[in-house]
Amino acid sequence: SINNKKIVHHIEYQNAKKTEILITFHSQFFYKDEETIFFPLIEMILSDGLESILLEHLREELNLIYGISLEFDIDLTGTTTNIYYSTADKNIKKTIEQTILKLKDFVDGKFKKKRLTGVKNKYLIRKENTCFTPKFLADFYGDQYANQLQNEKKKIVTFEEVYEKIKKISKKKLCRIGKKVFDFNTFKI
């Protein structure tokens, strides 16, 4: 059960010049859920490169952070989405407020469709360049098998199926998934 009462945990260190910030969201997505194949798109659109929503806003426009990391961790309890970055102590409040604002804009679809098109193309090109290496194949199919060991009937998705779904996902559907990932009623900082 998630503690809804206290969302901010602050651990103070004497003589620290900057603050490391971790914002965590828990959602009910599991390995078996098809929506998880779209998590890399969410990561890329929000935090991958200077043209990503969060990095562009927090670094380029507001000069509050240097870098940012967004990661998904899927396990038996669901999905934990972590956003990590550091900022000067004087910018803590503004940085957190602006991060939440931009995440809300994302789930509300307040970004250009061409941003999604660019991220889809970038993702597909990256995968095309690595999708038939032994490491990729072992990770891609191995993870699917490992997470279905107890299932009598296994559902193994091919990379070609994932490729087609990534190409076809709409902005509206990605934002619907984002609303489930970024639950602002239960997140922690």
C-alpha positions as CSV (number, residue, x, y, z in Angstrom):
1,S,0.0,0.0,0.0
2,I,1.3,3.4,-0.9
3,N,1.4,6.2,1.7
4,N,-0.8,9.0,0.3
5,K,-0.2,11.3,3.3
6,K,3.5,12.2,3.0
7,I,4.8,12.7,-0.5
8,V,8.0,14.5,0.2
9,H,11.0,13.0,2.0
10,H,13.9,15.3,2.6
11,I,17.2,14.0,3.8
12,E,19.5,17.0,4.6
13,Y,23.3,16.8,4.2
14,Q,25.5,19.5,5.8
15,N,27.8,21.4,3.3
16,A,25.9,20.1,0.2
17,K,26.0,22.6,-2.6
18,K,23.2,21.0,-4.6
19,T,20.2,18.7,-4.1
20,E,19.6,15.4,-5.7
21,I,15.9,15.0,-6.5
22,L,14.0,11.7,-7.1
23,I,10.4,11.8,-8.1
24,T,8.7,8.4,-8.1
25,F,5.4,7.3,-9.5
26,H,3.9,3.8,-8.9
27,S,1.4,2.4,-11.5
28,Q,-0.3,-0.9,-12.1
29,F,1.5,-1.9,-15.3
30,F,2.9,-5.4,-15.3
31,Y,5.2,-7.2,-17.8
32,K,2.1,-8.8,-19.5
33,D,0.6,-5.4,-20.3
34,E,0.9,-4.3,-23.9
35,E,1.2,-0.7,-22.8
36,T,4.7,-1.3,-21.5
37,I,6.1,-1.5,-25.0
38,F,5.4,2.2,-25.2
39,F,7.4,3.1,-22.1
40,P,10.6,3.9,-24.2
41,L,8.6,6.5,-26.2
42,I,7.5,8.2,-23.0
43,E,11.1,8.1,-21.7
44,M,12.4,9.6,-24.9
45,I,9.8,12.3,-25.3
46,L,10.3,13.5,-21.7
47,S,14.0,13.1,-21.0
48,D,16.1,11.8,-23.9
49,G,18.1,14.6,-25.5
50,L,18.0,18.4,-25.5
51,E,14.8,18.3,-27.6
52,S,12.9,16.3,-24.9
53,I,10.2,18.1,-23.0
54,L,11.7,18.1,-19.5
55,L,15.3,18.7,-20.5
56,E,14.4,21.5,-23.0
57,H,12.2,23.2,-20.4
58,L,14.3,22.7,-17.2
59,R,17.8,23.1,-18.7
60,E,17.5,25.1,-21.9
61,E,14.7,27.5,-21.0
62,L,15.0,27.8,-17.2
63,N,18.6,26.8,-16.6
64,L,17.7,24.9,-13.5
65,I,19.3,21.5,-14.1
66,Y,22.2,20.0,-16.2
67,G,20.8,16.5,-16.9
68,I,17.8,14.3,-16.2
69,S,17.1,10.6,-16.1
70,L,13.7,8.9,-16.4
71,E,13.5,5.1,-15.8
72,F,10.8,2.5,-15.7
73,D,11.2,-0.5,-13.4
74,I,8.6,-3.2,-13.9
75,D,8.3,-6.0,-11.3
76,L,5.7,-8.2,-9.6
77,T,4.2,-5.2,-7.8
78,G,3.7,-3.0,-10.9
79,T,5.8,-0.3,-12.4
80,T,7.9,2.3,-10.6
81,T,8.8,5.3,-12.7
82,N,11.7,7.3,-11.4
83,I,12.8,10.8,-12.5
84,Y,16.3,11.8,-11.2
85,Y,18.1,15.1,-11.5
86,S,20.0,17.6,-9.3
87,T,19.7,21.3,-8.9
88,A,21.1,24.1,-6.8
89,D,19.5,24.3,-3.4
90,K,17.9,27.7,-4.2
91,N,16.1,26.1,-7.2
92,I,14.5,23.1,-5.5
93,K,10.9,24.3,-5.2
94,K,10.9,25.8,-8.7
95,T,12.4,22.8,-10.3
96,I,9.9,20.4,-8.7
97,E,7.0,22.6,-9.6
98,Q,8.1,23.0,-13.2
99,T,8.7,19.2,-13.5
100,I,5.2,18.5,-12.3
101,L,3.8,21.2,-14.6
102,K,5.5,19.7,-17.7
103,L,4.4,16.1,-16.7
104,K,0.8,17.4,-16.5
105,D,1.2,19.1,-19.9
106,F,2.4,15.8,-21.3
107,V,-0.5,13.7,-20.0
108,D,-2.9,16.4,-21.2
109,G,-1.4,16.2,-24.7
110,K,0.1,19.7,-24.7
111,F,2.9,19.0,-27.0
112,K,3.3,19.0,-30.8
113,K,2.4,15.8,-32.7
114,K,5.7,16.2,-34.6
115,R,7.6,15.7,-31.3
116,L,6.0,12.2,-31.1
117,T,6.7,11.5,-34.7
118,G,10.4,12.4,-34.2
119,V,10.7,10.2,-31.1
120,K,9.0,7.3,-32.9
121,N,11.4,7.6,-35.8
122,K,14.4,7.9,-33.4
123,Y,13.3,4.8,-31.5
124,L,12.7,2.7,-34.5
125,I,16.0,3.7,-36.1
126,R,17.9,2.8,-32.9
127,K,16.1,-0.6,-32.7
128,E,16.6,-1.4,-36.4
129,N,20.4,-0.9,-35.9
130,T,20.5,-3.3,-32.9
131,C,17.5,-5.6,-33.2
132,F,19.2,-8.7,-34.5
133,T,22.3,-8.7,-32.4
134,P,22.6,-11.7,-30.0
135,K,22.3,-9.4,-27.0
136,F,19.2,-7.7,-28.2
137,L,17.5,-11.0,-29.1
138,A,18.5,-12.6,-25.7
139,D,17.1,-9.6,-23.8
140,F,14.0,-9.1,-25.9
141,Y,12.8,-12.7,-26.0
142,G,14.5,-13.8,-22.7
143,D,12.7,-11.1,-20.7
144,Q,9.3,-12.2,-22.1
145,Y,10.0,-15.9,-21.4
146,A,11.4,-15.2,-17.9
147,N,8.3,-13.2,-16.9
148,Q,5.9,-15.9,-18.1
149,L,7.6,-19.0,-16.6
150,Q,4.5,-19.8,-14.5
151,N,2.1,-19.3,-17.3
152,E,0.9,-22.4,-19.0
153,K,0.2,-20.5,-22.2
154,K,2.9,-18.0,-23.0
155,K,2.3,-14.9,-25.2
156,I,5.6,-14.0,-26.9
157,V,5.5,-10.8,-29.0
158,T,7.9,-10.5,-32.0
159,F,10.0,-7.5,-32.6
160,E,8.1,-7.0,-35.9
161,E,4.8,-6.7,-33.9
162,V,6.3,-4.2,-31.5
163,Y,7.7,-2.2,-34.4
164,E,4.3,-1.9,-36.1
165,K,2.6,-0.9,-32.8
166,I,5.2,1.8,-32.1
167,K,4.7,3.1,-35.7
168,K,1.0,3.3,-35.2
169,I,0.5,4.7,-31.7
170,S,-1.4,7.9,-31.6
171,K,-0.6,10.9,-29.4
172,K,-4.0,10.4,-27.7
173,K,-3.2,6.8,-26.7
174,L,0.3,7.6,-25.5
175,C,-1.2,10.4,-23.3
176,R,-3.7,7.9,-21.9
177,I,-0.9,5.6,-20.9
178,G,1.0,8.6,-19.5
179,K,-2.0,9.4,-17.3
180,K,-1.8,6.0,-15.7
181,V,2.0,6.1,-15.3
182,F,2.0,9.6,-13.7
183,D,-0.5,9.4,-11.0
184,F,-0.2,12.8,-9.2
185,N,-2.3,11.5,-6.3
186,T,0.3,9.0,-5.1
187,F,3.7,10.2,-6.3
188,K,6.7,10.7,-4.0
189,I,9.5,13.1,-4.0
